[in-house]
Amino acid sequence: MLSNLPNLLSLIRLTLSPLLLFIPQEYLLLLFLPLALSDALDGFLARKLKAQTELGRVLDPLADKVMLLCGLFVCTFKLHLIPQALLYAVLARDLFLLLGGAILTGRNKSVPQARAPGKAFTFTLSLFILLCLGGFFSEPILWATIIMLFLSWADYFLFGLRALRSQTSSLS
């Protein structure tokens, strides 16, 4: 039973995140905070319980992206705190990662792991959304988020190129 707990937390985050789009403003932080904490908790539990699974490798980042995009959408269009360009840049990055991950998964039959810059981006974006939902717009955290967005994007791009090149050279 405990071995399924990390995936259950990811599934709960995935299903509850869209509620952010519909609940009143005064409850946004109350929902987003436990969702964001569950992101850290499910990964910790998966490692601690030795319950890392292929399903979890797909479900956790999917739940993260849904949570963050819902939070960004609320902060952009409901609260008008975040420039639309940030939302569109995050969407572009996530579509890029989805496409690149699908290509790499199709080629080597395993889901690419999250990388440190991607985790740092998720953390800074979660923190920025939490602050915005709490009524504390932070320009330094916004800039840290933007920097991590592009650093993680570049890191995944270079990682994908290296992976594709090594597969191509091993086929020759």
Backbone torsions as a table, in degrees:
resi	resn	phi	psi	omega
1	MET	NA	-47.3	-179.4
2	LEU	-62.8	-29.0	-179.5
3	SER	-66.8	-20.8	177.6
4	ASN	-90.0	-8.9	-174.8
5	LEU	-58.6	-45.9	179.3
6	PRO	-59.0	-43.3	178.9
7	ASN	-67.5	-35.3	177.1
8	LEU	-63.4	-42.9	177.4
9	LEU	-61.6	-42.2	177.6
10	SER	-63.4	-41.7	179.5
11	LEU	-64.7	-40.7	177.0
12	ILE	-62.7	-44.6	178.6
13	ARG	-61.2	-41.8	179.8
14	LEU	-62.5	-42.6	-176.0
15	THR	-80.4	-29.8	-178.5
16	LEU	-86.0	-24.4	-176.2
17	SER	-56.0	-42.7	179.4
18	PRO	-61.5	-18.9	176.3
19	LEU	-61.2	-25.4	177.8
20	LEU	-55.4	-31.1	-177.4
21	LEU	-72.7	-17.7	-170.0
22	PHE	-119.4	-17.4	-175.0
23	ILE	-83.0	157.6	178.4
24	PRO	-62.0	152.9	-175.7
25	GLN	-54.5	-37.8	-176.0
26	GLU	-68.1	-13.4	-179.9
27	TYR	-104.8	-3.1	-175.8
28	LEU	-59.4	-47.9	-179.1
29	LEU	-65.0	-37.3	179.8
30	LEU	-63.9	-28.9	177.0
31	LEU	-88.0	-43.5	-174.2
32	PHE	-66.9	-38.8	-177.2
33	LEU	-57.8	-52.5	178.2
34	PRO	-66.1	-30.4	176.4
35	LEU	-63.7	-45.3	179.7
36	ALA	-65.1	-40.0	178.3
37	LEU	-65.9	-34.8	179.2
38	SER	-65.2	-26.3	177.4
39	ASP	-63.1	-44.4	178.3
40	ALA	-71.4	-38.9	-175.3
41	LEU	-67.6	-41.1	-176.8
42	ASP	-65.8	-38.9	177.4
43	GLY	-66.7	-42.4	177.9
44	PHE	-60.3	-47.4	-178.9
45	LEU	-65.2	-39.1	179.7
46	ALA	-60.2	-42.2	178.8
47	ARG	-71.4	-45.7	-176.7
48	LYS	-63.8	-42.0	-177.9
49	LEU	-88.2	1.2	-175.1
50	LYS	53.0	47.3	-175.7
51	ALA	-117.2	33.1	177.6
52	GLN	-76.5	129.7	-177.0
53	THR	-131.8	162.4	174.1
54	GLU	-61.4	-39.5	177.4
55	LEU	-60.0	-45.0	179.2
56	GLY	-63.3	-34.2	178.8
57	ARG	-67.0	-22.4	176.4
58	VAL	-96.2	-45.8	-173.8
59	LEU	-65.8	-43.6	-177.0
60	ASP	-61.9	-52.7	179.7
61	PRO	-66.1	-31.6	176.6
62	LEU	-64.1	-46.2	178.4
63	ALA	-62.6	-39.0	177.2
64	ASP	-60.2	-48.2	-176.8
65	LYS	-64.6	-41.8	178.4
66	VAL	-63.6	-45.5	179.5
67	MET	-60.1	-49.2	-176.5
68	LEU	-67.6	-40.3	179.4
69	LEU	-67.7	-38.5	175.7
70	CYS	-63.9	-43.7	177.4
71	GLY	-62.6	-42.9	177.4
72	LEU	-63.6	-42.6	179.9
73	PHE	-59.6	-44.5	179.2
74	VAL	-63.2	-47.0	-178.5
75	CYS	-66.5	-28.4	-178.7
76	THR	-83.2	-52.1	-170.2
77	PHE	-100.9	-24.0	-179.5
78	LYS	-94.4	-44.6	-177.3
79	LEU	-98.5	-15.9	179.1
80	HIS	55.9	42.7	-178.7
81	LEU	-104.5	-20.8	-173.7
82	ILE	-118.7	136.0	176.8
83	PRO	-64.0	141.6	-179.7
84	GLN	-57.6	-30.5	-179.1
85	ALA	-58.2	-36.1	178.7
86	LEU	-65.6	-44.8	178.1
87	LEU	-58.7	-45.9	-178.7
88	TYR	-67.5	-35.7	177.3
89	ALA	-65.9	-40.7	178.0
90	VAL	-66.1	-42.0	176.9
91	LEU	-60.1	-45.0	179.7
92	ALA	-62.2	-44.2	178.7
93	ARG	-60.3	-46.3	-177.3
94	ASP	-66.3	-37.6	176.0
95	LEU	-65.7	-39.9	176.1
96	PHE	-59.9	-46.4	179.8
97	LEU	-65.2	-39.1	179.2
98	LEU	-63.3	-47.2	179.4
99	LEU	-65.0	-47.8	179.2
100	GLY	-62.5	-41.9	178.0
101	GLY	-63.1	-39.1	178.5
102	ALA	-65.2	-41.1	178.8
103	ILE	-63.7	-48.3	-179.3
104	LEU	-65.1	-39.7	178.9
105	THR	-64.2	-41.4	178.6
106	GLY	-63.9	-32.9	-177.9
107	ARG	-80.8	-41.9	-175.5
108	ASN	-116.4	7.9	171.8
109	LYS	61.4	22.1	172.9
110	SER	-138.7	149.3	-177.3
111	VAL	-77.0	127.7	177.6
112	PRO	-61.3	141.9	180.0
113	GLN	-77.7	154.4	171.7
114	ALA	-65.1	146.0	-178.5
115	ARG	-112.5	159.3	-174.7
116	ALA	-54.5	-46.3	178.7
117	PRO	-63.6	-33.1	176.6
118	GLY	-66.7	-40.1	177.1
119	LYS	-66.4	-39.6	178.5
120	ALA	-64.9	-39.0	176.8
121	PHE	-63.3	-45.9	178.9
122	THR	-58.5	-42.5	179.0
123	PHE	-63.1	-49.7	-177.0
124	THR	-65.8	-37.8	178.5
125	LEU	-67.3	-42.3	177.0
126	SER	-60.2	-44.7	178.8
127	LEU	-61.9	-44.3	-180.0
128	PHE	-61.8	-44.8	178.8
129	ILE	-63.7	-44.7	177.7
130	LEU	-56.3	-45.9	179.5
131	LEU	-62.5	-44.3	179.2
132	CYS	-62.3	-44.6	179.8
133	LEU	-65.0	-28.0	177.0
134	GLY	-85.0	0.7	177.8
135	GLY	87.7	15.5	-178.0
136	PHE	-119.2	85.7	176.2
137	PHE	-70.1	127.4	-177.9
138	SER	-121.7	109.4	179.2
139	GLU	-63.8	-40.6	177.1
140	PRO	-60.9	-39.4	178.2
141	ILE	-70.0	-34.8	174.9
142	LEU	-58.9	-47.8	-179.4
143	TRP	-66.8	-38.1	175.7
144	ALA	-61.4	-39.3	178.8
145	THR	-65.0	-44.7	179.9
146	ILE	-63.3	-43.8	178.7
147	ILE	-61.6	-46.0	179.8
148	MET	-66.4	-33.0	176.2
149	LEU	-56.4	-52.3	-176.2
150	PHE	-74.9	-34.2	175.5
151	LEU	-64.0	-43.2	-179.4
152	SER	-68.6	-38.6	177.9
153	TRP	-59.8	-48.5	179.2
154	ALA	-62.6	-41.6	-179.9
155	ASP	-61.7	-47.0	179.3
156	TYR	-65.4	-37.0	178.5
157	PHE	-62.3	-49.1	-180.0
158	LEU	-65.7	-38.8	176.6
159	PHE	-60.6	-45.8	179.8
160	GLY	-63.0	-41.9	177.8
161	LEU	-61.3	-46.1	179.1
162	ARG	-61.5	-42.2	-179.4
163	ALA	-64.0	-43.1	179.7
164	LEU	-67.3	-39.9	178.6
165	ARG	-64.8	-41.1	-179.4
166	SER	-67.9	-34.0	176.8
167	GLN	-68.9	-40.1	-179.9
168	THR	-66.2	-43.2	-179.1
169	SER	-69.5	-29.8	179.0
170	SER	-75.8	-19.4	177.7
171	LEU	-82.1	-20.7	-177.0
172	SER	-75.6	NA	NA
